[in-house]
Amino acid sequence: MTTALTCGFLHHIVNPGIMNFERLHIFLFNLCGGGTILVYFTEGKPSLSPKATVFLLLSMAFAFCAFMEWYALTLAIPLALAIITESVRVQHFGSCLPRRLFSSDESTSRKFHQAALLCLSLGLLISIPATLNSVYGHWVTLEKLKLDTFFLGFSFPISLISMSVIFSLMKEECQPVTAVLKEVSFWIINLGVIIFFLFILANWFLPQVAIATILFFTVSLVLHLYWRQGVHLQQKAFLTSGIIFLVITAITGIIYILLAFSDSYNPQETLPLLRMHAFTALYGWNLSGLAVIGRHKDFPIQLHSWKVLLLHWLTVLILCPLGYFYPFVAIAAVLCYSWLLYILLFNSGQIDQKIVQAENRILTTE
């Protein structure tokens, strides 16, 4: 994950025309880091299983081959990764066909969890014909249909598993209206993002704005539901912060679409906004979910600390966007991000007994 962020700043050292590290920047975080944590979390084992270890190694090989443009290998590796992902999904959910996604008895949290695995395996499989089309066949030619655009889709499974964590920490007993809103949120988020991606490929302006606006209100609804229904455990402050990152991502995305289709559009002028949008999505929202599922058996750790939240916001909203333009700030961003990852993934600290007692009371009550 640290290497992923570092690759996002290597254009200060190596001209992107000679070697573009943007693919490693995306792959290492979303597929290698996020995908491995998703498999690890689903298996529920105390450490990486042999299957999860193979997934990590193959995903790193996939990232390196895509970076080096060794496309023949990128046609084989995704198939192996998809098989691993599907085997984990079937073992955890007990069925090859995702019927439980359409069941009213299945919790919204488990639906998001299965959708995350399904989205990851489908994304890996679809990358094969996408590579064949872009590199060899050129059967479909669209301005936006580029491999780099397609590879951004590997962030979607991480968003879905983050949503799964958030809905799992909501109270099970709720009003019928709340239950309906949870179900509606699930389908709007899943179908909305897919439709939004298709509209991006088609380069349709008004449909993009419409779907992006609907997604913004849906994310705001999730924030409201979690604020009202979320169990008051230690993770709540950190996950609430993550959802706010997602709201900011939605707002910056809408603004960017409006600017991109305006008559006075200048890519260089909108680059700061685009960078903030990307960093907020990856290292703000997605990291929040990954940190919680990566440490799901270790709580309570001190994620409620305002210092941790402040470091997270400082790194994502200020240092990372500025670091894209100023190399010395980029160094500070990587150092702060490494420190943040250490706190989130390795540092146990001192257990706050008040939080332990509060959690025990809540769990006993429910």
C-alpha positions in Angstrom: 0.0 0.0 0.0 2.9 2.4 0.7 4.5 1.5 -2.6 1.1 2.2 -4.3 1.1 5.8 -3.0 4.7 6.2 -3.8 4.1 5.2 -7.4 1.5 8.0 -7.6 4.3 10.5 -7.1 7.1 8.9 -9.3 6.3 11.2 -12.2 8.5 13.7 -10.3 11.4 11.4 -11.0 10.6 9.6 -14.2 8.8 11.3 -17.1 5.5 9.5 -17.7 6.2 9.4 -21.4 9.2 7.1 -20.6 7.6 5.0 -17.9 4.1 5.6 -16.4 3.7 4.4 -12.9 0.0 5.2 -12.7 -1.0 1.6 -13.2 1.1 0.4 -10.3 -0.4 3.2 -8.2 -3.9 1.8 -8.9 -3.2 -1.9 -9.0 -1.1 -2.2 -5.8 -3.7 -0.5 -3.7 -7.0 -1.8 -5.2 -6.2 -5.3 -6.4 -3.0 -6.4 -4.4 -3.8 -4.7 -1.1 -7.6 -4.5 -1.2 -8.3 -7.7 -3.0 -6.0 -9.7 -0.7 -7.6 -8.2 2.4 -11.1 -9.0 1.0 -10.1 -12.7 0.5 -8.5 -12.8 4.0 -11.5 -11.2 5.6 -13.9 -13.6 3.9 -12.0 -16.7 4.9 -12.0 -15.5 8.5 -8.6 -17.1 9.4 -6.1 -15.5 11.8 -3.5 -15.1 9.1 -3.2 -15.3 5.4 -4.1 -18.8 4.1 -2.2 -20.5 1.3 -5.0 -19.5 -1.0 -4.9 -15.8 0.0 -1.1 -15.9 -0.2 -1.3 -17.2 -3.8 -3.9 -14.4 -4.6 -1.5 -11.8 -3.3 1.5 -13.1 -5.3 -0.6 -13.5 -8.5 -2.1 -10.0 -8.1 1.3 -8.5 -7.7 2.4 -10.4 -10.9 -0.6 -9.1 -12.7 0.1 -5.5 -11.6 3.8 -5.8 -12.8 2.8 -7.4 -16.1 0.2 -4.7 -16.8 2.8 -2.0 -15.9 5.4 -3.5 -18.2 2.8 -4.0 -20.9 3.4 -7.8 -21.1 -0.2 -8.3 -22.2 0.1 -12.0 -23.0 0.6 -12.8 -19.3 -2.2 -10.4 -18.3 -4.6 -12.7 -20.3 -3.8 -15.7 -18.1 -3.3 -14.4 -14.6 -6.8 -12.8 -14.1 -8.4 -16.2 -14.8 -6.4 -17.8 -11.9 -7.3 -14.9 -9.6 -11.0 -15.1 -10.6 -11.0 -18.8 -9.8 -9.5 -18.2 -6.4 -12.0 -15.4 -5.7 -15.0 -17.5 -6.8 -13.8 -20.5 -4.7 -13.7 -18.3 -1.6 -17.1 -16.8 -2.4 -18.8 -20.2 -3.0 -17.2 -21.7 0.2 -18.4 -18.7 2.3 -21.9 -18.3 0.8 -22.5 -21.9 -0.1 -23.8 -21.5 -3.7 -22.3 -20.9 -7.2 -25.2 -18.8 -8.2 -25.6 -15.6 -6.1 -29.3 -16.2 -5.3 -29.0 -14.7 -1.9 -28.6 -11.3 -3.4 -32.3 -11.4 -4.3 -33.5 -12.9 -1.0 -35.4 -10.7 1.5 -34.0 -12.9 4.3 -30.4 -12.0 3.5 -29.0 -9.1 5.5 -27.8 -6.0 3.5 -24.4 -6.5 4.9 -24.0 -10.0 3.6 -25.4 -8.9 0.2 -22.7 -6.2 0.0 -20.1 -8.8 1.0 -21.1 -11.3 -1.7 -21.4 -8.5 -4.3 -17.9 -7.4 -3.5 -16.5 -10.9 -4.2 -18.6 -11.3 -7.3 -17.6 -7.9 -8.6 -14.0 -8.7 -8.1 -14.1 -12.0 -9.9 -16.2 -10.6 -12.8 -13.9 -7.6 -13.1 -10.9 -10.0 -13.4 -12.7 -12.1 -16.0 -13.9 -9.0 -18.1 -10.3 -7.7 -18.0 -9.3 -10.5 -20.4 -11.6 -9.5 -23.4 -10.9 -5.8 -22.5 -7.2 -6.4 -23.0 -7.8 -8.4 -26.2 -9.9 -5.6 -27.6 -7.5 -2.7 -26.6 -4.2 -4.4 -27.5 -5.0 -6.9 -30.2 -8.4 -6.8 -31.8 -9.6 -3.2 -31.7 -13.1 -4.5 -32.4 -14.8 -1.7 -30.3 -13.3 1.7 -30.4 -14.5 4.3 -27.9 -12.6 7.3 -26.7 -13.0 6.3 -23.0 -12.5 2.6 -23.6 -8.9 2.4 -22.4 -7.3 -0.2 -20.2 -6.3 2.5 -17.6 -9.9 3.5 -17.3 -11.1 -0.1 -17.0 -8.5 -1.0 -14.4 -10.0 1.8 -12.1 -12.9 -0.6 -11.7 -10.9 -2.7 -9.3 -11.7 -0.1 -6.6 -15.4 -1.0 -6.7 -15.1 -4.3 -4.8 -13.3 -2.4 -2.0 -16.1 0.1 -1.8 -18.6 -2.7 -1.6 -16.9 -4.5 1.2 -16.5 -1.2 3.1 -20.3 -0.8 2.7 -20.7 -4.4 4.0 -18.8 -3.4 7.2 -20.9 -0.3 7.7 -24.2 -2.1 7.3 -23.0 -4.9 9.6 -22.5 -2.4 12.4 -26.1 -1.1 12.2 -28.7 -2.2 14.6 -30.6 -5.3 13.3 -33.9 -4.3 14.7 -35.2 -1.3 12.7 -38.4 0.2 11.4 -39.8 -1.3 8.1 -39.1 2.0 6.3 -35.4 1.7 7.4 -35.2 -1.9 6.2 -36.5 -0.8 2.8 -34.1 2.1 2.6 -31.2 -0.3 3.3 -32.3 -2.6 0.5 -32.8 0.4 -1.9 -29.3 1.7 -1.0 -27.8 -1.7 -1.9 -29.3 -1.8 -5.4 -28.8 1.8 -6.2 -25.1 1.6 -5.3 -24.5 -1.6 -7.2 -26.5 -0.9 -10.3 -25.8 2.8 -10.2 -22.0 2.4 -10.4 -22.2 -0.1 -13.2 -24.6 2.1 -15.2 -22.4 5.2 -14.4 -19.4 3.4 -15.8 -21.3 2.5 -19.1 -22.3 6.2 -19.4 -18.6 7.2 -19.0 -17.7 4.9 -21.8 -20.4 6.3 -24.0 -19.4 9.8 -23.0 -23.0 10.9 -22.3 -23.1 14.1 -20.3 -26.6 14.4 -18.8 -26.9 10.7 -17.9 -23.6 10.9 -16.1 -24.7 13.9 -14.1 -28.1 12.2 -13.3 -26.5 9.0 -12.0 -23.7 10.8 -10.1 -26.4 12.9 -8.4 -28.4 9.8 -7.5 -25.3 8.2 -6.1 -24.5 11.3 -4.1 -27.9 11.3 -2.4 -27.7 7.5 -1.8 -24.3 7.9 -0.1 -25.8 10.7 2.0 -28.6 8.4 2.9 -26.1 5.7 4.0 -24.3 8.4 6.2 -27.7 9.2 7.7 -28.6 5.6 8.4 -25.2 4.8 9.9 -25.4 7.9 12.1 -28.8 7.0 13.4 -28.6 3.2 13.3 -24.9 2.5 13.8 -24.0 0.6 17.0 -21.8 2.9 19.2 -18.6 0.8 18.9 -15.1 2.2 18.6 -15.1 1.8 14.8 -18.1 4.1 14.4 -16.1 7.4 14.4 -13.6 6.0 11.9 -16.2 4.6 9.5 -18.3 7.8 9.8 -15.2 9.7 8.7 -14.8 7.2 5.8 -18.4 7.9 4.6 -17.8 11.6 4.7 -14.7 11.0 2.5 -17.1 9.2 0.1 -19.5 12.1 0.1 -16.7 14.4 -0.8 -15.7 12.0 -3.6 -19.2 12.2 -4.9 -19.3 16.0 -4.9 -15.9 16.4 -6.6 -17.0 13.8 -9.2 -20.1 15.8 -10.1 -18.1 19.0 -10.2 -15.5 17.4 -12.5 -18.2 16.1 -14.9 -19.7 19.5 -15.1 -16.3 21.1 -15.9 -15.3 18.4 -18.3 -18.3 19.0 -20.5 -18.1 22.8 -20.4 -17.0 24.9 -23.3 -14.0 26.3 -21.4 -12.7 22.9 -20.2 -9.0 22.8 -19.7 -7.6 19.4 -18.4 -4.6 21.1 -16.7 -6.9 23.5 -14.8 -9.1 20.7 -13.5 -6.2 18.4 -12.7 -6.0 19.5 -9.0 -9.7 18.6 -8.6 -9.3 15.3 -10.3 -6.3 14.4 -8.0 -8.3 15.3 -4.9 -11.2 13.2 -6.2 -8.9 10.2 -6.7 -6.9 10.4 -3.5 -10.1 10.9 -1.4 -11.7 7.8 -3.0 -8.6 5.5 -2.7 -6.9 6.6 0.5 -9.8 8.2 2.3 -12.9 6.1 1.7 -11.5 2.8 0.7 -8.7 2.8 3.3 -11.3 3.3 6.0 -13.1 0.1 5.2 -9.9 -1.9 4.6 -8.5 -0.8 8.0 -11.6 -2.0 9.8 -11.9 -5.4 8.1 -8.1 -5.9 8.3 -8.3 -5.5 12.1 -11.8 -6.9 12.7 -10.6 -9.4 15.3 -8.3 -7.0 17.1 -10.7 -4.3 18.4 -10.7 -2.3 20.4 -7.7 -0.4 19.0 -7.5 3.3 19.2 -9.4 4.2 16.0 -11.6 6.6 17.9 -8.6 8.9 18.5 -9.0 12.4 17.0 -5.3 12.3 16.3 -5.7 9.3 14.0 -8.6 11.0 12.2 -6.7 14.3 11.9 -3.7 12.5 10.5 -5.9 10.7 8.0 -7.6 13.9 6.8 -4.4 15.8 6.7 -2.7 13.2 4.6 -5.6 12.6 2.1 -7.0 16.0 1.6 -3.9 18.2 1.8 -0.6 16.4 1.5 -1.5 13.9 -1.2 -3.1 16.4 -3.7 -0.3 18.9 -3.1 2.3 16.1 -3.3 1.2 15.4 -6.9 2.5 18.8 -7.9 5.3 19.5 -5.4 7.9 16.7 -4.8 8.9 17.7 -1.2 5.3 17.6 -0.2 5.1 14.2 -1.8 7.8 12.9 0.5 5.8 14.3 3.5 2.7 12.6 2.2 4.4 9.2 1.9 5.9 9.5 5.4 2.6 10.5 7.0 0.7 7.8 5.1 3.2 5.1 6.2 2.8 6.3 9.8 -1.0 6.1 9.4 -0.9 2.6 8.0 1.3 1.5 10.9 -1.2 2.9 13.4 -4.2 1.3 11.5 -2.7 -2.1 10.7 -0.1 -2.9 13.3 -0.3 -0.7 16.4 -2.3 -2.1 19.2 -1.7 0.6 21.8 -3.4 0.6 25.1 -6.9 -0.7 25.3 -9.4 1.8 26.4 -11.3 -0.1 29.2 -14.2 2.4 29.0 -14.8 1.5 25.4 -14.5 -2.2 26.2 -17.2 -1.9 28.9 -19.4 0.1 26.6 -19.1 -2.4 23.8 -19.9 -5.3 26.2 -23.0 -3.5 27.4 -24.2 -2.9 23.9 -23.5 -6.5 22.7 -25.3 -7.9 25.8 -28.3 -5.7 25.2 -28.6 -6.7 21.6 
